[in-house]
């Protein structure tokens, strides 16, 4: 196995384990006037996607229906982080798809969310204003700490191809004009 294959496998596993350890994500969507809007939502992991159940009363659901482009951040808790300035995190560029109510995909997504978050999901899914979205990655970045950042290329949560970002922080004196 090549060094690149070993790196891909190791980082893929770390990303998958990290995502599985978190239950909510930060979601950035785009408002109709083009301004960004940040929010959060509980999520579940599907087949190389994330599922979120959002109320149409909430701006993020309205935004995703008008513009499917989104950014997702899944981040280590402040209280358990060893270094506040270098919290472990993964972020993705995503495309959101609204899942048709009561379709096979709807029931599959609701089942996945319920398995992760319990009966509340089933109850919320019965309310008329709740919509299920599938968030599909279009690349991302996994940060484990200072000097340990990785680009995740491809359309999978763990990254189809991983590359270590080696152009890191530089002291001001080291930068030539």
N, CA, C and O of each residue as an XYZ file, in Angstrom:
708
protein
N       0.854     -1.177      0.000
C       0.000      0.000      0.000
C       0.901      1.243      0.000
O       1.869      1.313      0.758
N       0.578      2.214     -0.849
C       1.380      3.434     -0.960
C       1.149      4.346      0.245
O       0.189      4.169      0.995
N       2.043      5.327      0.419
C       1.882      6.305      1.496
C       0.556      7.052      1.354
O      -0.123      7.308      2.348
N       0.189      7.400      0.124
C      -1.063      8.132     -0.116
C      -2.272      7.275      0.260
O      -3.227      7.777      0.852
N      -2.235      5.996     -0.078
C      -3.348      5.101      0.273
C      -3.463      4.934      1.783
O      -4.569      4.880      2.321
N      -2.328      4.852      2.463
C      -2.323      4.747      3.929
C      -2.903      6.021      4.541
O      -3.722      5.954      5.457
N      -2.476      7.188      4.032
C      -3.008      8.472      4.518
C      -4.513      8.546      4.288
O      -5.268      8.902      5.192
N      -4.948      8.206      3.064
C      -6.389      8.238      2.761
C      -7.166      7.379      3.748
O      -8.162      7.830      4.314
N      -6.724      6.153      3.956
C      -7.426      5.218      4.835
C      -7.471      5.741      6.268
O      -8.521      5.708      6.910
N      -6.340      6.220      6.765
C      -6.263      6.705      8.149
C      -7.159      7.929      8.360
O      -7.912      7.982      9.332
N      -7.082      8.902      7.466
C      -7.890     10.120      7.608
C      -9.369      9.806      7.369
O     -10.226     10.343      8.071
N      -9.685      8.950      6.394
C     -11.084      8.540      6.165
C     -11.693      7.989      7.446
O     -12.820      8.340      7.796
N     -10.965      7.136      8.143
C     -11.462      6.543      9.395
C     -11.622      7.602     10.484
O     -12.616      7.601     11.211
N     -10.651      8.500     10.596
C     -10.733      9.557     11.610
C     -11.922     10.485     11.356
O     -12.633     10.853     12.291
N     -12.137     10.859     10.105
C     -13.264     11.724      9.759
C     -14.579     11.015     10.081
O     -15.468     11.596     10.703
N     -14.695      9.771      9.658
C     -15.926      9.004      9.911
C     -16.200      8.867     11.401
O     -17.334      9.049     11.843
N     -15.170      8.548     12.178
C     -15.337      8.415     13.628
C     -15.722      9.747     14.271
O     -16.571      9.790     15.161
N     -15.100     10.821     13.819
C     -15.397     12.141     14.381
C     -16.846     12.535     14.094
O     -17.561     12.967     14.998
N     -17.276     12.390     12.856
C     -18.650     12.745     12.505
C     -19.641     11.910     13.318
O     -20.643     12.427     13.811
N     -19.353     10.629     13.451
C     -20.246      9.737     14.204
C     -20.336     10.139     15.675
O     -21.332      9.845     16.336
N     -19.304     10.810     16.192
C     -19.285     11.211     17.606
C     -20.070     12.494     17.875
O     -20.309     12.825     19.036
N     -20.469     13.211     16.855
C     -21.195     14.473     16.981
C     -22.668     14.240     16.637
O     -22.997     13.319     15.889
N     -23.545     15.071     17.182
C     -24.969     14.908     16.901
C     -25.602     16.108     16.219
O     -26.714     16.009     15.699
N     -24.901     17.255     16.213
C     -25.455     18.421     15.533
C     -24.371     19.083     14.692
O     -23.175     18.886     14.906
N     -24.826     19.864     13.742
C     -23.916     20.552     12.831
C     -24.299     22.016     12.746
O     -25.435     22.395     13.028
N     -23.338     22.828     12.354
C     -23.578     24.231     12.055
C     -23.860     24.292     10.551
O     -23.151     23.685      9.750
N     -24.890     25.023     10.191
C     -25.337     25.065      8.804
C     -25.360     26.505      8.329
O     -25.994     27.359      8.948
N     -24.679     26.773      7.245
C     -24.710     28.092      6.632
C     -25.446     27.973      5.299
O     -25.076     27.190      4.425
N     -26.486     28.765      5.179
C     -27.273     28.795      3.949
C     -27.253     30.229      3.415
O     -26.725     31.140      4.052
N     -27.838     30.403      2.238
C     -27.828     31.721      1.595
C     -29.258     32.243      1.510
O     -30.146     31.591      0.962
N     -29.456     33.432      2.066
C     -30.776     34.062      2.040
C     -31.088     34.564      0.626
O     -30.178     34.771     -0.176
N     -32.366     34.756      0.326
C     -32.733     35.225     -1.021
C     -32.016     36.501     -1.461
O     -31.801     36.700     -2.657
N     -31.636     37.380     -0.507
C     -30.915     38.604     -0.885
C     -29.411     38.376     -1.034
O     -28.659     39.320     -1.276
N     -28.971     37.114     -0.887
C     -27.566     36.770     -1.093
C     -26.704     36.791      0.153
O     -25.528     36.432      0.090
N     -27.254     37.199      1.281
C     -26.460     37.234      2.509
C     -26.443     35.851      3.168
O     -27.408     35.093      3.067
N     -25.339     35.535      3.839
C     -25.252     34.235      4.507
C     -26.076     34.210      5.786
O     -26.303     35.241      6.419
N     -26.514     33.020      6.151
C     -27.287     32.830      7.370
C     -26.759     31.572      8.053
O     -26.716     30.503      7.445
N     -26.358     31.700      9.315
C     -25.820     30.566     10.069
C     -26.846     30.049     11.062
O     -27.566     30.830     11.684
N     -26.909     28.747     11.207
C     -27.822     28.105     12.145
C     -27.221     26.760     12.545
O     -26.048     26.493     12.285
N     -28.024     25.929     13.172
C     -27.559     24.589     13.505
C     -28.724     23.626     13.367
O     -29.883     24.036     13.305
N     -28.398     22.330     13.318
C     -29.440     21.305     13.265
C     -28.858     19.970     13.696
O     -27.694     19.684     13.417
N     -29.647     19.154     14.368
C     -29.247     17.767     14.591
C     -29.178     17.057     13.228
O     -29.916     17.410     12.308
N     -28.310     16.079     13.102
C     -28.152     15.392     11.819
C     -28.001     13.900     12.024
O     -27.759     13.418     13.131
N     -28.150     13.188     10.928
C     -27.862     11.753     10.881
C     -27.043     11.495      9.623
O     -27.093     12.257      8.658
N     -26.300     10.417      9.657
C     -25.400     10.069      8.560
C     -26.069      9.033      7.671
O     -26.498      7.977      8.138
N     -26.152      9.352      6.374
C     -26.698      8.426      5.391
C     -25.578      7.850      4.547
O     -24.432      7.782      4.991
N     -25.896      7.445      3.359
C     -24.921      6.896      2.427
C     -24.159      8.055      1.782
O     -24.569      8.592      0.753
N     -23.041      8.427      2.409
C     -22.224      9.566      1.972
C     -23.020     10.868      1.883
O     -22.828     11.671      0.970
N     -23.916     11.054      2.851
C     -24.666     12.294      2.951
C     -25.069     12.494      4.408
O     -24.886     11.614      5.249
N     -25.613     13.654      4.682
C     -26.171     13.955      5.989
C     -27.644     14.279      5.802
O     -28.027     14.904      4.812
N     -28.467     13.857      6.748
C     -29.887     14.179      6.734
C     -30.190     15.155      7.860
O     -29.684     15.012      8.972
N     -31.031     16.159      7.558
C     -31.527     17.088      8.569
C     -33.021     17.256      8.356
O     -33.505     17.282      7.225
N     -33.739     17.367      9.455
C     -35.182     17.592      9.433
C     -35.404     19.011      9.938
O     -35.121     19.320     11.095
N     -35.916     19.877      9.053
C     -36.018     21.300      9.354
C     -37.442     21.803      9.186
O     -38.157     21.388      8.275
N     -37.841     22.695     10.068
C     -39.145     23.325      9.960
C     -39.094     24.449      8.928
O     -38.127     25.210      8.874
N     -40.130     24.544      8.120
C     -40.209     25.640      7.152
C     -40.400     26.988      7.833
O     -40.295     28.028      7.182
N     -40.680     26.985      9.130
C     -40.740     28.231      9.890
C     -39.335     28.807     10.046
O     -39.168     30.022     10.162
N     -38.333     27.943     10.050
C     -36.932     28.347     10.226
C     -36.348     28.857      8.909
O     -36.603     28.298      7.843
N     -35.562     29.927      9.006
C     -34.967     30.525      7.804
C     -34.079     29.572      7.024
O     -34.041     29.634      5.795
N     -33.360     28.684      7.719
C     -32.451     27.807      6.971
C     -33.210     26.882      6.022
O     -32.707     26.578      4.941
N     -34.398     26.430      6.393
C     -35.191     25.581      5.498
C     -35.663     26.373      4.279
O     -35.612     25.882      3.152
N     -36.120     27.595      4.517
C     -36.554     28.471      3.418
C     -35.380     28.728      2.474
O     -35.517     28.641      1.254
N     -34.221     29.046      3.061
C     -33.041     29.342      2.256
C     -32.633     28.161      1.382
O     -32.350     28.336      0.197
N     -32.600     26.959      1.958
C     -32.181     25.777      1.197
C     -33.152     25.451      0.067
O     -32.749     24.894     -0.954
N     -34.416     25.791      0.240
C     -35.382     25.555     -0.826
C     -35.191     26.528     -1.990
O     -35.517     26.204     -3.132
N     -34.662     27.721     -1.702
C     -34.412     28.709     -2.748
C     -33.022     28.567     -3.376
O     -32.830     28.852     -4.559
N     -32.069     28.127     -2.573
C     -30.692     27.974     -3.048
C     -30.091     26.761     -2.335
O     -29.887     26.803     -1.122
N     -29.808     25.692     -3.061
C     -29.340     24.462     -2.422
C     -27.878     24.485     -1.961
O     -27.419     23.530     -1.334
N     -27.149     25.549     -2.258
C     -25.757     25.638     -1.826
C     -25.705     25.885     -0.319
O     -26.424     26.735      0.204
N     -24.855     25.139      0.365
C     -24.730     25.273      1.815
C     -23.314     24.915      2.237
O     -22.557     24.289      1.495
N     -22.989     25.328      3.436
C     -21.737     24.940      4.064
C     -22.091     24.342      5.422
O     -22.970     24.842      6.124
N     -21.401     23.277      5.778
C     -21.645     22.586      7.044
C     -20.351     22.539      7.835
O     -19.284     22.274      7.282
N     -20.449     22.798      9.126
C     -19.328     22.686     10.050
C     -19.735     21.750     11.181
O     -20.754     21.954     11.840
N     -18.929     20.733     11.389
C     -19.099     19.828     12.520
C     -17.835     20.007     13.345
O     -16.728     19.803     12.847
N     -18.001     20.391     14.620
C     -16.850     20.842     15.405
C     -16.852     20.249     16.809
O     -17.901     19.985     17.397
N     -15.664     20.051     17.315
C     -15.449     19.567     18.677
C     -16.000     20.583     19.677
O     -15.923     21.789     19.446
N     -16.549     20.100     20.775
C     -17.062     20.979     21.817
C     -15.935     21.815     22.422
O     -14.819     21.327     22.602
N     -16.233     23.066     22.731
C     -15.250     23.944     23.382
C     -14.753     23.352     24.695
O     -13.554     23.360     24.976
N     -15.676     22.843     25.487
C     -15.334     22.375     26.830
C     -14.384     21.182     26.838
O     -13.660     20.976     27.812
N     -14.380     20.403     25.776
C     -13.510     19.225     25.752
C     -12.294     19.411     24.853
O     -11.450     18.518     24.765
N     -12.192     20.551     24.188
C     -11.076     20.794     23.270
C      -9.790     21.066     24.048
O      -9.793     21.791     25.043
N      -8.719     20.486     23.591
C      -7.420     20.740     24.202
C      -6.897     22.128     23.873
O      -6.169     22.726     24.665
N      -7.267     22.642     22.709
C      -6.799     23.951     22.250
C      -7.960     24.674     21.573
O      -8.441     24.242     20.526
N      -8.400     25.761     22.167
C      -9.546     26.499     21.660
C      -9.325     27.002     20.235
O     -10.270     27.033     19.447
N      -8.100     27.395     19.887
C      -7.810     27.948     18.571
C      -7.611     26.875     17.506
O      -7.475     27.193     16.325
N      -7.595     25.633     17.906
C      -7.367     24.551     16.942
C      -8.304     23.374     17.231
O      -7.878     22.219     17.245
N      -9.575     23.681     17.459
C     -10.546     22.619     17.728
C     -10.664     21.685     16.523
O     -10.629     22.120     15.372
N     -10.805     20.397     16.816
C     -11.004     19.420     15.750
C     -12.325     19.744     15.066
O     -13.325     20.024     15.727
N     -12.320     19.702     13.715
C     -13.510     20.052     12.968
C     -13.420     19.529     11.535
O     -12.341     19.260     11.007
N     -14.578     19.399     10.943
C     -14.670     19.082      9.527
C     -15.711     20.022      8.930
O     -16.781     20.228      9.504
N     -15.387     20.582      7.786
C     -16.365     21.418      7.110
C     -16.500     20.963      5.660
O     -15.559     20.450      5.055
N     -17.683     21.166      5.134
C     -17.989     20.716      3.774
C     -18.705     21.806      2.999
O     -19.446     22.609      3.567
N     -18.476     21.822      1.709
C     -19.377     22.493      0.777
C     -20.421     21.448      0.442
O     -20.085     20.309      0.119
N     -21.698     21.833      0.519
C     -22.780     20.869      0.348
C     -23.803     21.356     -0.674
O     -23.928     22.550     -0.948
N     -24.519     20.397     -1.220
C     -25.708     20.665     -2.017
C     -26.877     20.022     -1.299
O     -26.848     18.830     -0.991
N     -27.899     20.807     -1.035
C     -29.077     20.317     -0.325
C     -30.133     19.884     -1.330
O     -30.339     20.527     -2.359
N     -30.790     18.791     -1.014
C     -31.915     18.323     -1.823
C     -33.096     18.102     -0.887
O     -32.979     17.420      0.130
N     -34.223     18.684     -1.243
C     -35.454     18.485     -0.489
C     -36.008     17.118     -0.870
O     -36.196     16.828     -2.051
N     -36.267     16.285      0.123
C     -36.791     14.944     -0.122
C     -38.318     15.014     -0.158
O     -38.942     15.596      0.730
N     -38.904     14.423     -1.175
C     -40.357     14.442     -1.336
C     -41.040     13.756     -0.151
O     -40.666     12.653      0.250
N     -42.048     14.433      0.397
C     -42.807     13.898      1.531
C     -43.341     12.504      1.229
O     -43.872     12.241      0.151
N     -43.188     11.626      2.200
C     -43.730     10.272      2.172
C     -43.264      9.429      0.998
O     -43.920      8.453      0.634
N     -42.132      9.798      0.402
C     -41.512      8.965     -0.624
C     -40.670      7.901      0.075
O     -40.484      7.955      1.291
N     -40.172      6.955     -0.674
C     -39.294      5.925     -0.101
C     -38.058      6.571      0.524
O     -37.615      6.170      1.601
N     -37.502      7.582     -0.166
C     -36.328      8.290      0.358
C     -36.667      9.032      1.649
O     -35.836      9.110      2.554
N     -37.890      9.583      1.741
C     -38.345     10.273      2.952
C     -38.314      9.304      4.133
O     -37.716      9.601      5.166
N     -38.954      8.156      3.980
C     -39.025      7.183      5.078
C     -37.643      6.670      5.462
O     -37.365      6.455      6.642
N     -36.776      6.473      4.468
C     -35.411      6.031      4.752
C     -34.677      7.081      5.591
O     -34.051      6.742      6.595
N     -34.752      8.351      5.186
C     -34.090      9.425      5.927
C     -34.645      9.594      7.331
O     -33.887      9.783      8.282
N     -35.969      9.526      7.468
C     -36.594      9.643      8.789
C     -36.162      8.482      9.681
O     -35.885      8.684     10.863
N     -36.100      7.274      9.133
C     -35.651      6.114      9.918
C     -34.213      6.292     10.406
O     -33.894      5.953     11.545
N     -33.347      6.826      9.539
C     -31.944      7.048      9.906
C     -31.855      8.109     11.008
O     -31.102      7.946     11.968
N     -32.612      9.180     10.871
C     -32.629     10.224     11.899
C     -33.200      9.695     13.219
O     -32.669      9.994     14.288
N     -34.272      8.915     13.145
C     -34.881      8.382     14.360
C     -33.943      7.412     15.077
O     -33.889      7.397     16.307
N     -33.212      6.613     14.323
C     -32.260      5.689     14.935
C     -31.191      6.445     15.718
O     -30.684      5.942     16.720
N     -30.853      7.627     15.273
C     -29.807      8.431     15.918
C     -30.343      9.324     17.029
O     -29.671      9.534     18.039
N     -31.560      9.852     16.846
C     -32.070     10.871     17.771
C     -33.342     10.475     18.513
O     -33.829     11.248     19.338
N     -33.883      9.313     18.248
C     -35.013      8.831     19.014
C     -36.375      9.256     18.494
O     -36.511      9.797     17.397
N     -37.371      8.992     19.315
C     -38.788      9.163     18.971
C     -39.150     10.590     18.581
O     -40.097     10.787     17.819
N     -38.429     11.591     19.077
C     -38.746     12.986     18.733
C     -38.776     13.180     17.212
O     -39.589     13.954     16.706
N     -37.913     12.497     16.497
C     -37.883     12.632     15.034
C     -39.206     12.174     14.429
O     -39.772     12.862     13.580
N     -39.693     11.033     14.857
C     -40.978     10.528     14.335
C     -42.081     11.553     14.610
O     -42.911     11.821     13.741
N     -42.092     12.123     15.811
C     -43.113     13.122     16.159
C     -42.996     14.372     15.296
O     -44.000     14.867     14.785
N     -41.780     14.885     15.129
C     -41.582     16.087     14.310
C     -41.935     15.829     12.850
O     -42.487     16.701     12.179
N     -41.621     14.635     12.358
C     -41.876     14.327     10.945
C     -43.369     14.292     10.627
O     -43.754     14.352      9.459
N     -44.206     14.196     11.651
C     -45.658     14.179     11.454
C     -46.241     15.593     11.384
O     -47.408     15.765     11.030
N     -45.442     16.593     11.716
C     -45.910     17.985     11.665
C     -45.830     18.508     10.231
O     -44.880     18.203      9.509
N     -46.815     19.283      9.824
C     -46.949     19.724      8.431
C     -45.817     20.627      7.950
O     -45.560     20.690      6.748
N     -45.136     21.324      8.852
C     -44.111     22.282      8.425
C     -42.710     21.689      8.352
O     -41.786     22.388      7.934
N     -42.510     20.428      8.740
C     -41.166     19.858      8.736
C     -40.838     19.216      7.394
O     -41.648     18.504      6.801
N     -39.619     19.496      6.937
C     -39.117     18.985      5.663
C     -37.792     18.268      5.898
O     -36.999     18.649      6.759
N     -37.579     17.228      5.115
C     -36.342     16.449      5.185
C     -35.416     16.884      4.052
O     -35.815     16.947      2.889
N     -34.172     17.183      4.420
C     -33.156     17.554      3.435
C     -32.008     16.553      3.480
O     -31.596     16.082      4.540
N     -31.514     16.251      2.294
C     -30.311     15.438      2.150
C     -29.200     16.408      1.772
O     -29.318     17.138      0.787
N     -28.122     16.417      2.552
C     -26.971     17.289      2.291
C     -25.850     16.428      1.731
O     -25.337     15.544      2.417
N     -25.471     16.685      0.493
C     -24.445     15.890     -0.183
C     -23.157     16.695     -0.302
O     -23.176     17.829     -0.781
N     -22.028     16.112      0.133
C     -20.762     16.855      0.122
C     -20.188     17.026     -1.275
O     -20.357     16.184     -2.156
N     -19.504     18.150     -1.440
C     -18.769     18.445     -2.671
C     -17.334     18.834     -2.324
O     -16.759     19.735     -2.935
N     -16.774     18.154     -1.349
C     -15.426     18.449     -0.888
C     -15.459     19.129      0.462
O     -16.478     19.683      0.875
N     -14.328     19.079      1.143
C     -14.271     19.682      2.463
C     -12.864     19.749      3.006
O     -11.879     19.601      2.282
N     -12.801     19.977      4.315
C     -11.529     20.107      5.014
C     -11.681     19.520      6.412
O     -12.674     19.759      7.100
N     -10.685     18.753      6.814
C     -10.648     18.155      8.147
C      -9.448     18.743      8.873
O      -8.318     18.650      8.394
N      -9.697     19.351     10.038
C      -8.630     19.969     10.826
C      -8.535     19.231     12.150
O      -9.509     19.146     12.899
N      -7.354     18.700     12.430
C      -7.108     17.977     13.683
C      -6.379     18.836     14.697
O      -6.310     18.481     15.873
N      -5.838     19.954     14.261
C      -5.074     20.837     15.126
C      -4.108     21.654     14.293
O      -4.137     21.596     13.064
N      -3.253     22.413     14.958
C      -2.259     23.226     14.243
C      -1.366     22.341     13.386
O      -0.820     21.345     13.860
N      -1.224     22.716     12.116
C      -0.357     21.980     11.202
C      -0.901     20.618     10.799
O      -0.193     19.823     10.181
N      -2.140     20.348     11.142
C      -2.721     19.038     10.826
C      -4.085     19.227     10.164
O      -5.123     18.837     10.699
N      -4.043     19.839      8.985
C      -5.251     20.088      8.205
C      -5.166     19.306      6.901
O      -4.100     19.177      6.299
N      -6.326     18.782      6.477
C      -6.382     17.925      5.308
C      -7.538     18.333      4.412
O      -8.644     18.591      4.888
N      -7.276     18.389      3.113
C      -8.322     18.626      2.137
C      -8.987     17.285      1.836
O      -8.315     16.275      1.627
N     -10.324     17.296      1.817
C     -11.108     16.107      1.481
C     -11.726     16.346      0.108
O     -12.697     17.091     -0.018
N     -11.172     15.723     -0.906
C     -11.675     15.913     -2.267
C     -12.707     14.842     -2.587
O     -12.637     13.719     -2.088
N     -13.661     15.209     -3.423
C     -14.660     14.250     -3.875
C     -16.002     14.435     -3.200
O     -16.208     15.367     -2.423
N     -16.902     13.531     -3.512
C     -18.286     13.635     -3.064
C     -18.624     12.635     -1.968
O     -19.730     12.094     -1.938
N     -17.692     12.391     -1.081
C     -17.969     11.512      0.060
C     -17.630     12.250      1.350
O     -16.801     13.160      1.355
N     -18.273     11.855      2.433
C     -18.036     12.516      3.717
C     -16.604     12.332      4.195
O     -16.022     13.254      4.766
N     -16.029     11.164      3.975
C     -14.673     10.880      4.448
C     -13.599     11.364      3.477
O     -12.417     11.383      3.820
N     -13.998     11.754      2.274
C     -13.049     12.212      1.262
C     -12.583     11.059      0.393
O     -12.069     10.060      0.894
N     -12.764     11.201     -0.894
C     -12.297     10.171     -1.828
C     -10.781     10.239     -1.983
O     -10.110      9.228     -2.187
N     -10.270     11.449     -1.880
C      -8.828     11.659     -1.932
C      -8.480     12.683     -0.863
O      -9.131     13.722     -0.750
N      -7.464     12.387     -0.091
C      -7.055     13.225      1.033
C      -5.677     13.797      0.741
O      -4.791     13.090      0.261
N      -5.501     15.085      1.034
C      -4.162     15.662      0.903
C      -3.886     16.547      2.112
O      -4.736     17.321      2.550
N      -2.669     16.409      2.637
C      -2.243     17.199      3.784
C      -1.940     18.611      3.303
O      -1.228     18.792      2.315
N      -2.468     19.598      3.985
C      -2.233     20.996      3.631
C      -0.920     21.428      4.281
O      -0.864     21.647      5.491
N       0.108     21.546      3.496
C       1.439     21.783      4.041
C       1.842     23.250      4.084
O       2.820     23.599      4.746
N       1.115     24.105      3.399
C       1.431     25.541      3.427
C       0.739     26.144      4.638
O      -0.398     26.610      4.555
N       1.437     26.129      5.753
C       0.827     26.540      7.014
C       1.117     27.972      7.395
O       1.403     28.822      6.552
N       1.037     28.212      8.673
C       1.245     29.554      9.232
C       2.701     29.953      9.099
O       3.603     29.122      9.209
N       2.916     31.241      8.861
C       4.275     31.782      8.744
C       4.392     33.012      9.643
O       3.429     33.758      9.819
N       5.574     33.211     10.205
C       5.826     34.415     10.977
C       5.894     35.595     10.020
O       6.304     35.445      8.869
N       5.496     36.761     10.495
C       5.518     37.954      9.644
C       6.910     38.226      9.102
O       7.055     38.634      7.950
N       7.937     38.006      9.914
C       9.319     38.268      9.486
C       9.750     37.352      8.349
O      10.677     37.685      7.609
N       9.091     36.198      8.195
C       9.456     35.221      7.170
C       8.834     35.541      5.820
O       9.197     34.928      4.815
N       7.909     36.486      5.777
C       7.208     36.801      4.541
C       7.978     37.921      3.834
O       8.183     38.992      4.405
N       8.397     37.675      2.612
C       9.142     38.670      1.820
C       8.155     39.412      0.944
O       7.269     38.804      0.344
N       8.306     40.725      0.871
C       7.407     41.558      0.045
C       7.796     41.511     -1.398
O       7.154     42.149     -2.232
